[in-house]
């Protein structure tokens, strides 16, 4: 048996003491893959480093195009201007609240749809699955959606940023697949014999065993809501207090690009050039996601692999 297993091991690999395989020959294909991965990583990291360096560099150095990946004439005037203005800070905390509420309601809606559809005992499961998955492939479009939200009196309210998107067919499909492939039916059968209800099984058995997929989909919901601004543009037209931070950033970058001015108030005492202020605002909006993602990364990878590949 051991001899047969050894025959399946590639010639350029050997089995270590712990049973893992160690590659003792570096091939050209390995070098090509490493180069490609380095280039892909550089396309993501270098622009971020460039913006970070510009956001804390002096105005003259930035205007002279001398700042690349290392700051020059370090100062934090742009960040001071952002905090003095207050509007971007308010939009930031407002966006945090909207994102948290959106994520919680989205996960509730996704779970309430995915769990019943993952059970064969649900009568009409195929029909319900078709009806819930249909919006994933076909949508009414922007104008019908706008007219519908207008009839529901949701325009220029915080709920227009939350309610229309809390149900995601894609997220529901991933969670449904995870429940079917990772939660044994024997657990639920034994719970039914002990007198547990469907709600008790969901909250006390299924949910504690589904932390990877819950963390993954929560990250999907949170990042999607945090980065979106198109619905803010279409549905929030009157109230400045209802504009999320991404839309405020969009307005700031647009005004700075078109008129070489910023949209900060006079109370901010702006001393930075529009280019530096843009970089600081982008960093101000991006850093929270970067801080949160490492804590959810292991759940993110595990949840996507189990929920999307199996089944």
Residue pairs with C-beta under 8 A, 6 or more apart in sequence:
6 15
9 15
9 21
12 23
12 24
12 25
12 27
13 21
13 22
13 23
13 24
14 21
14 22
14 24
15 21
15 22
16 22
23 30
46 69
48 286
49 69
50 67
50 68
50 69
51 279
51 282
51 283
52 71
52 279
52 283
53 67
53 68
53 69
53 70
53 71
54 62
54 67
54 71
54 275
54 276
54 279
55 78
55 79
55 276
55 279
55 280
55 282
55 283
56 71
56 74
56 75
56 76
56 78
56 79
56 280
57 67
57 71
57 72
57 73
57 74
57 75
57 276
58 72
58 73
58 74
58 75
59 271
59 272
59 273
59 276
60 73
61 67
61 72
61 73
62 273
62 275
62 276
63 273
63 275
66 72
77 271
77 272
77 276
78 272
78 276
78 277
78 279
78 280
78 281
79 280
79 284
81 264
81 268
81 269
81 270
81 271
81 272
81 277
81 280
82 88
82 89
82 264
82 268
82 277
82 280
82 281
82 284
83 89
84 267
84 268
84 269
85 264
85 265
85 267
85 268
86 265
86 267
86 268
87 240
87 248
87 264
87 265
88 245
88 248
88 249
88 252
88 264
88 281
88 284
90 241
91 243
91 244
91 245
91 247
91 248
92 245
92 284
92 285
94 241
94 242
94 244
94 245
95 226
95 244
95 245
95 246
96 288
98 158
98 161
98 162
98 225
98 244
99 222
99 225
99 226
100 222
101 162
102 161
102 162
102 165
102 166
102 221
102 222
102 225
103 218
103 221
103 222
103 225
105 162
105 163
105 166
106 165
106 166
106 167
106 168
106 171
106 217
106 221
107 214
107 217
107 218
107 221
109 166
109 167
110 167
110 168
110 171
110 172
110 175
110 217
111 175
111 202
111 207
113 132
113 167
113 172
113 176
114 172
114 173
114 175
114 176
114 179
115 175
115 179
115 202
115 206
116 122
116 125
116 128
117 125
117 128
117 129
117 132
117 172
117 176
118 176
118 179
118 180
118 183
119 125
122 128
132 167
132 169
132 172
133 169
133 172
133 173
134 169
135 169
136 169
136 170
136 173
139 145
140 148
142 234
145 164
146 155
146 234
146 235
149 155
149 160
149 164
149 235
154 160
154 163
154 164
154 235
155 235
155 236
155 237
156 235
156 236
156 237
156 238
156 239
156 242
157 242
158 242
160 231
160 235
160 236
161 225
161 231
161 232
161 235
161 236
161 242
161 244
164 231
165 224
165 225
165 231
168 220
168 221
171 217
171 220
171 221
174 213
174 216
174 217
174 303
174 304
174 307
174 308
175 210
175 213
175 217
175 307
177 307
177 308
177 310
177 311
178 210
178 212
178 213
178 303
178 306
178 307
178 310
179 206
179 210
180 311
181 306
181 307
181 310
181 311
182 209
182 210
182 213
182 306
182 310
183 205
183 206
183 209
183 210
187 205
188 201
188 205
188 206
191 200
191 201
191 205
192 201
196 204
196 205
207 214
211 299
212 299
212 302
212 303
212 306
212 307
213 303
213 306
213 307
214 299
214 303
215 296
215 299
215 300
215 303
216 296
216 299
216 300
216 302
216 303
216 304
216 307
217 303
218 296
219 293
219 296
219 299
219 300
222 292
223 289
226 246
226 288
226 289
227 246
228 246
229 244
229 246
229 247
229 249
229 250
232 242
232 243
232 244
232 246
232 247
233 247
233 250
236 242
236 243
236 247
243 251
245 285
246 285
248 263
249 281
249 282
249 285
251 263
252 262
252 263
252 264
252 277
252 278
252 281
253 278
253 281
253 282
255 261
255 262
255 263
256 262
256 263
256 274
256 275
256 277
256 278
257 274
260 274
261 274
262 270
262 274
262 277
264 270
264 277
270 277
272 280
293 300
